[in-house]
Amino acid sequence: MDLKNTRERFLTIMSTKLYTALEPAELNELYEELMIYMKRGDVHLSEAQNMSLMEMLFYLNVYMSCDVNAKVIYNSLRDRLGERSAKLYVMNATLMQINENDIVALKYLEKLINEEYEFDSDPASYGIIMKKILAIKFELSKAGKLDKENDILKESIDLVEKLPLDPELWWYLGETYYKAGQLDEAKYCFEEVVLIMPFNYVGFAKVAEVTYYKALQSKDKESLLDESLKNALRSVELSGLYLKGWSFVAVTSKALGNKQEVLSLATNKIQEIQNVSNSRDKIAAEFIIKEMNLVK
């Protein structure tokens, strides 16, 4: 096991919340891989990074509907860190969402912000709790239970201004802009993510994606396509079997028209992913090959 690459991979998955989009079998596979890594031990894993990966174990159990295991991890961390921990408050709010509802969890966190936490006195804890508040509000808004999406965006911008080195905030803000079709703003946000986390292969693929769609709307199409390709290539340099990265290597190199060697390499890699990857990536790879006519 290459500990450095494994560490960066897990931290990237955690920071981008990539696990939220995984299938049940993929969640279980990621959970088992993370357990092996954590049991093996990594002397270069900082205390903060260790906490982040323990958080991911907690949330993987939540997504796999293993509520008892999630509660065990929560109790273990509470015993280790004590009651007054922002991350534990957020985990407790997640358990409230499971066992009660989103509104109860939201009121619990808002009470903490109003009564115990201020940005000036404890910016890190304030940011952790506010991110969870925004996430719950976003879900309530999507469900039509909280009609304040513009306010949520404003709160997100305000929080990014207070915590400009938080990649999760930039990612959330980028996704919000992207869904609204504001590509310039989205591109800027995702570029901030990879500046903060230069080994974030998911982030580089996202920059490539947004830049590609921006190119389709721009007079400066070739320059933006070239920029998109460079970001996609950086993504697959960091993670050699990342399908989304190779997809944008293929689509941008094909659009440029003068990158046949790169297109050929991308085609080979997508076909390799089709043969060796999980069911979802296999289906996606087959679709990409068919839609882009990549069969050699």
C-alpha positions in Angstrom: 0.0 0.0 0.0 1.4 3.4 -1.0 0.5 5.3 2.1 1.0 8.8 0.7 -1.2 8.3 -2.3 -3.8 6.4 -0.2 -3.8 9.1 2.4 -4.3 11.8 -0.3 -7.1 9.7 -2.0 -9.0 9.3 1.3 -8.6 13.0 2.2 -9.8 14.0 -1.2 -12.9 11.8 -1.0 -13.6 13.3 2.4 -13.1 17.0 1.5 -15.2 16.7 -1.7 -17.8 14.4 -0.1 -17.4 12.1 -3.1 -18.8 9.2 -1.0 -22.2 10.8 -1.0 -22.6 9.8 -4.7 -21.4 6.2 -4.4 -23.4 3.0 -4.8 -23.9 0.7 -1.8 -21.3 -1.7 -3.0 -18.8 1.1 -3.6 -19.6 2.5 -0.1 -18.8 -0.9 1.4 -15.6 -1.2 -0.6 -14.5 2.3 0.5 -15.3 1.5 4.1 -13.3 -1.7 4.1 -10.3 0.0 2.4 -10.4 2.9 4.9 -10.6 0.4 7.8 -7.5 -1.4 6.5 -5.6 1.9 6.1 -6.5 3.1 9.6 -5.6 -0.2 11.2 -2.2 -0.2 9.4 -1.3 3.2 10.7 0.3 6.1 8.9 2.8 8.1 10.9 2.4 11.1 8.5 -1.3 11.4 9.2 -1.8 14.4 11.3 -4.3 14.5 14.2 -6.6 16.7 12.2 -6.4 14.4 9.2 -7.1 11.4 11.4 -10.2 13.1 12.8 -11.3 13.8 9.2 -11.0 10.1 8.3 -12.8 9.0 11.5 -15.5 11.4 10.4 -15.7 9.7 7.1 -16.0 6.3 8.7 -18.9 7.7 10.7 -20.6 9.1 7.6 -20.0 5.9 5.5 -21.9 4.0 8.2 -24.7 6.6 8.0 -24.9 6.2 4.2 -24.8 2.4 4.5 -27.7 2.7 7.1 -25.5 1.2 9.8 -26.8 3.5 12.4 -25.6 1.4 15.3 -22.0 1.5 14.0 -22.2 5.2 13.4 -23.3 5.7 17.0 -20.4 3.5 18.2 -17.9 5.7 16.3 -19.6 8.9 17.7 -19.4 7.6 21.2 -15.8 6.6 20.8 -14.8 10.0 19.5 -16.9 11.7 22.2 -15.0 9.7 24.9 -11.7 10.7 23.3 -12.4 14.4 22.6 -15.0 15.3 25.2 -18.5 16.7 24.8 -17.5 20.2 23.6 -16.4 19.5 20.0 -17.9 21.1 17.0 -17.4 18.0 14.8 -19.1 15.9 17.4 -22.0 18.4 17.6 -22.4 18.0 13.9 -22.3 14.2 14.1 -24.9 14.4 16.8 -27.0 16.5 14.6 -26.7 13.9 11.9 -27.9 11.2 14.3 -30.8 13.6 15.1 -31.6 13.8 11.4 -31.8 10.0 11.3 -33.7 9.4 14.5 -35.9 12.5 14.4 -35.9 15.0 11.5 -34.0 17.8 9.8 -35.8 20.6 11.6 -34.9 19.2 15.0 -31.2 19.0 14.0 -31.3 22.5 12.5 -32.7 24.0 15.6 -30.1 22.2 17.7 -27.2 23.6 15.7 -28.7 27.1 15.5 -29.0 27.2 19.2 -25.3 26.3 19.5 -24.4 29.1 17.2 -26.6 31.6 19.0 -25.6 30.7 22.5 -22.1 29.2 22.4 -20.1 29.9 19.3 -19.0 33.1 17.7 -16.7 33.5 14.7 -14.4 36.0 16.4 -13.7 33.7 19.4 -13.6 30.3 17.7 -13.7 30.6 13.9 -12.9 26.9 13.2 -15.8 25.5 15.3 -18.1 28.3 14.0 -17.3 27.2 10.5 -17.8 23.5 11.1 -21.3 24.1 12.6 -22.3 26.7 10.0 -21.4 24.3 7.2 -23.7 21.7 8.6 -26.5 24.3 9.1 -26.1 25.4 5.4 -26.2 21.7 4.3 -29.4 21.0 6.2 -31.0 24.2 4.9 -30.0 23.3 1.3 -31.7 19.9 1.7 -34.8 21.4 3.2 -34.9 23.9 0.4 -34.7 21.2 -2.2 -37.5 19.4 -0.5 -39.6 22.6 -0.6 -39.6 23.0 3.1 -37.4 26.1 3.3 -37.9 28.6 0.5 -34.7 30.6 1.1 -32.2 29.4 -1.5 -30.9 32.9 -2.2 -30.3 33.5 1.5 -28.4 30.2 1.6 -26.2 31.3 -1.2 -25.6 34.7 0.6 -24.8 32.8 3.8 -22.3 30.6 1.9 -20.6 33.6 0.4 -20.3 35.3 3.8 -18.9 32.1 5.3 -16.3 31.7 2.5 -15.2 35.3 3.1 -14.6 34.4 6.8 -13.0 31.1 6.1 -11.2 31.5 2.7 -9.0 28.4 3.2 -11.8 25.9 3.6 -12.0 23.7 0.5 -15.4 22.2 1.4 -17.0 25.7 1.4 -15.5 26.5 -1.9 -16.7 23.2 -3.3 -20.3 23.8 -2.1 -20.3 27.3 -3.4 -18.9 26.1 -6.8 -21.6 23.5 -7.1 -24.3 26.1 -6.2 -23.1 28.4 -8.9 -22.7 25.6 -11.4 -26.3 24.4 -10.9 -27.4 28.0 -11.5 -25.4 28.2 -14.8 -23.0 30.8 -13.5 -19.9 29.2 -15.0 -17.4 32.0 -14.3 -18.2 32.0 -10.6 -18.2 28.1 -10.5 -14.8 27.9 -12.2 -13.3 30.3 -9.8 -14.6 28.4 -6.8 -13.3 25.0 -8.0 -9.9 26.6 -8.9 -9.7 27.7 -5.2 -10.3 24.1 -4.2 -7.3 22.8 -6.1 -5.1 25.8 -5.0 -5.9 24.7 -1.4 -5.6 21.0 -2.1 -3.1 20.5 -5.0 -3.5 16.7 -5.0 -7.3 16.8 -5.3 -7.9 14.9 -8.5 -11.7 15.3 -8.2 -11.2 19.0 -8.1 -9.1 19.2 -11.2 -11.7 17.1 -13.1 -14.3 19.5 -12.0 -12.3 22.5 -13.2 -11.9 20.7 -16.5 -15.7 20.1 -16.7 -16.7 23.6 -16.0 -14.0 25.1 -18.3 -15.2 22.8 -21.1 -18.8 24.0 -20.9 -17.6 27.5 -20.6 -15.6 27.0 -23.8 -18.8 25.9 -25.6 -20.3 29.3 -24.9 -17.1 31.4 -25.6 -15.5 33.0 -28.6 -12.2 32.0 -27.1 -13.1 28.3 -27.5 -9.7 26.8 -28.3 -7.9 28.4 -25.5 -10.5 27.3 -22.9 -10.5 23.8 -24.4 -6.8 23.6 -24.0 -7.1 24.8 -20.4 -9.8 22.2 -19.8 -7.5 19.5 -21.2 -4.6 20.5 -19.0 -6.8 20.2 -15.9 -8.2 16.9 -17.0 -4.7 15.5 -17.5 -3.7 16.7 -14.1 -6.7 14.8 -12.6 -5.7 11.5 -14.2 -2.0 12.1 -13.4 -3.1 12.1 -9.8 -5.6 9.2 -10.1 -4.9 6.9 -13.1 -8.3 5.2 -13.2 -10.6 8.2 -12.5 -13.3 7.9 -15.2 -14.5 11.5 -15.1 -10.9 12.8 -15.6 -10.3 10.5 -18.6 -13.8 11.4 -20.0 -12.8 15.1 -20.2 -9.4 14.2 -21.5 -11.2 12.5 -24.3 -13.9 15.1 -24.9 -11.5 18.1 -24.9 -8.8 16.4 -27.0 -11.5 15.3 -29.6 -12.9 18.9 -29.7 -9.5 20.4 -30.2 -9.0 18.1 -33.2 -5.2 18.1 -33.1 -4.6 15.8 -30.1 -4.9 12.4 -31.6 -2.3 10.7 -29.4 -4.0 12.1 -26.3 -7.4 11.0 -27.6 -6.0 7.5 -28.3 -4.6 7.3 -24.8 -7.9 8.4 -23.3 -9.8 5.9 -25.4 -7.5 3.0 -24.2 -7.9 4.1 -20.5 -11.7 4.4 -20.7 -11.8 0.9 -22.3 -9.6 -0.3 -19.5 -11.9 1.2 -16.9 -14.9 -0.4 -18.6 -13.2 -3.8 -18.1 -11.9 -3.5 -14.5 -14.1 -1.0 -12.6 -17.3 -1.3 -10.6 -20.7 -1.6 -12.2 -21.5 2.1 -12.3 -18.2 3.1 -13.9 -18.5 0.2 -16.3 -21.9 1.4 -17.5 -20.7 5.0 -17.7 -17.6 4.0 -19.6 -19.7 2.0 -22.1 -22.0 5.1 -22.6 -19.0 7.4 -23.1 -17.4 5.0 -25.7 -20.7 4.8 -27.6 -21.6 8.5 -27.5 -18.1 9.7 -28.5 -17.6 6.8 -30.9 -14.3 5.9 -29.2 -14.1 2.3 -30.3 -10.8 1.7 -31.9 
